[in-house]
Amino acid sequence: MMQVMPDAKKILSQSIIALMFSLLLPVGASSSAWAQSVESDVAAQILPKKVFSLSASASGEVANDLMLATLMVRADGEDATQLQSQVNASMQWALARLRPYTQFNITTGDYQTYPRYDRNRETIIGWSATQRVQLETGDVKSAGEAIGKLQERLQISGIQFMPKPSSREAAEDLLINQALDAFKQRAGLIRDNIGEPSYNLLDINVQTDSQQPLQRQRMELNLRSSAAVEAPGLQTGTSEITVRVNGRIQLGLPDD
């Protein structure tokens, strides 16, 4: 049986392709002109006609009905072991004060110890120990009351307000409807201006985002001898939510 060498196989394949191409080529037409014609016909079938890209948006504000407050226990001294006992005692005291507030979601952070250095940062002159407790609640009034009590021995590290997930979703649903209405209005404006009887929606994308100012309040540990510190004034404020819609439309009927 005769074996065909690799180079011979390649030449044979090229010859067959050339023969097929010549059979398909219309009589009297050059290969370059025929290729351009085929390319134009394919492009006409693939490329959409009268396609416009457009976008619309809707914004609104939603009340910040969720509060996240972080308070910190801190102790400084030369004996790290003694500091741990002091911080633990203050944290247990704070958790006992928070026990009546069953509407709070309370979490505690890890205990941390780090050295304190002299001005040249060469010699350790003492230690600092900290631990944090975080309160999450929608009851801002009670939270302010609890924070006022905790400030007797704890510092406020930060307070942040934001919408509850359910409040955010409700606001987003309303704004999505408004943004889609604005999108359809613009699509109709383009249709009427161009003079087409209708349009088809090719694709559409809906995105949501929010801008919530991080309203924080920091207060130093009050060393007065009073049994409780006045509760801080809390202003929850609002967050802005924006919904953006972008997509493409095609004017007229698909066959136009």
N, C-alpha and C positions, 0 to 999 in steps of 0.2 A: 504493500500500500504506500502511495506517495505521500510524503510529509511536506507541508508548506512552511517555509521559513517565516519568522516574525515579520521581516520587512516586506515579504511578498504578501502576507495577509493584510498589512496596512495599505499597500498599493491597491489590492483587490477591493478593499472596503471603500476607498476613496473613489474608485472607478464606478462602483455600484451606485454610490450616492450621487455622483455627477450624472449618471445615466438617468436616474429617477428624477432629478431636478430638471433635466432637459426635456423629459417627457411631459412634466407638469407645466413647463413654460409655454404660454400661448404663442401661436405662430406669428412671427414677425416682431416679437417684443424682445427688447434687451433684458438681460438679467437684472441690471440696476433699476431700470424703470419698473419692471414687474415687482421687485422687492419693495420699492417705494409705494407702489399702489396697494400692495397687501398691507404694509405698515399703516397707511392712512385709513384703510377700511377697518383694521383692528382698533386703531385709536378712536375712530368715530364711534365704535361700539362700546369701548371701555370708558372713555372720558365722559363724565356727566355734563349735561347742558343746563344752563341757567341755574347754577348752584350758588347760593349765598351763605356766608357764615355770619352769624349774629350772636349777640349776648344781651342779657338783661340781669338785673339784680333787685333785691329788696332787703331793706335793713329795718331793724326795730330794737327796742330795749326790753329786757326782761329783768324783773326784780331779783336781787341777790337774796335768796331765802335760805341759804346754807352758810353756816359760819364754821371756820376752822381756826382754832386758837391753840397756840403752842406756848407753854410756860416751862421755865427751866429752874432747877435747883442747882445752886453753885456754892461751893465751899473752897476756901483757900487755907493752906497751912503747910507745916513742915513735915507732918507725918501722914503719908498717903493712906495708911490703914485706918487712921482715925478719921480722915476725910470721908472714906467710904461709909463708915458708920453714921457720920453726920448727914450725908446725902441720903442714905437709905431711910434714916429717921424722918427727914423732911418729906421725902416722897410718900412714905406711909401715912404721914400726917395729912398730906394733900389728898391722897386717895380716900381717906376717911371723910374728909370734908366734901368730897364729890359723891360719896355713896348715895345720898338722898336724891341726886339728880339722875333718875333712871332713864330720862329721855336723852342723855348724852351717850355718844359712842366714845369711849375713853381708851386710849392706848398709851403705853409708856415706852420710851426709847431706851437704848443701851446706856449703861453706866460707862463714863469715860474719864480717864485720868491722864493729865499731861503735865510736864515739868514747867516751872517758871525760872527764867534765867535772870542774871544780873544785866546791867546795861551793855556790857560787852558780849553778852550771850555766850559766855564761857563757863560760868559756874552756875549750877542749879541752886537756887535759893529757897525753893519751896515747890509745892504742888497745887494744882487746881483740879477739882473733880466736878463733873456736871452730870445731870440726867434730866430728860425732858418728858413732859406729859402732854398729850394732845387731846383736845376736845373737839368733837364734831357734832353739831346740832342745828336744828332749824329754829330752836327756841332762843332767840337772841337775847330776850329780856332776862331769862334765867341764866344764860351764859354770862352776861354782864355781872349779875349778882354773884355767881360762883367765882368769877375771876377776881372780883373785889375782895372776896374772902381769902383766896389763895395768895394774893399779893402780900399778905402778912409775912410769908416766908419764901415765896417764889417770885421770879421775874417773868414778865411777859416777853417772850422771844419774838412773837409775831401774831397778827390776826389777819385772816384773809376771808373775804366774802365772795360767794359765787352762787349761781343758780343751782337748784337741785336738778338731777338728771331728768326727772319728769317735767319740771318747769321748762327746761331747755328744749326738750323734745316737742312739747306743745307749742312753744314759740317758733321753733324751726318748721313745724308742719304748716303753721299759718303763713310764714314767710315764703315757704316753697310754693304755696298756691299763688301768692302775690307775684313772685318772680316768674312763674310759668304764665300767668296772665299777661305780664309785661312782655314776655318773649313772644307770645301769640300776637299781641298788639303790634309789635315791631315787624313780625313776619307778614301780617296783613298790610302794614304800611308799605313794605317793599313790593308785595304782590300788586297792590293798587297803583303804585307809582310806575312800575314796569308795564302795567296793563295786561296782566295775566288773570284768568278767571279763578285760578286755584293754586295751591302749593302742596307739596308732599314733604313730610318731615323725614329727613335722612338719618340723622342721629342727634342725640341730645345728652348733655351731661349736667348734673346738679351737684353743687358743692356748697357746704356750709362751713362757716368759721365764726369765731366769737372773739371779742376783745373785752376782757374784764380787767379793769384797773385793779392792781393788787393793793387794796387798801389795808395798810399795815399800821399798827400802833405799837410803839416800843416804850416801855416804862421801866425805870430803874427800881431796884428793890427799895422799898420804903422802910426805913429803920426806926420809924416812930414807935412809941410804946403802946399805941392804940391797939385794940383787939382785932380790928379789921380796917381795911383801907377802902376808901370810896370807890365804887364800881366805875370803870371807865365809860365815857360816853361813846356809844357805838352807832355809827352811821353805815347802814348796809349798802346803800347805793344800788346801781343797776349795772348790767353788762350789755354791751351791744352785740347783736348777732346779725350776720349778713349771709344771705343765700345768693349764690351766683349760678346762672343758667347760661350755657353756651351750646350751640349746635349748628346744624346746617339744614337748609331747606332747598327744595328744587321747585322752581316755578313751572306751572302747567302740568299736563298729564305726562306720565313716564314715556310715552311714545312720541311726544311732541318733539 
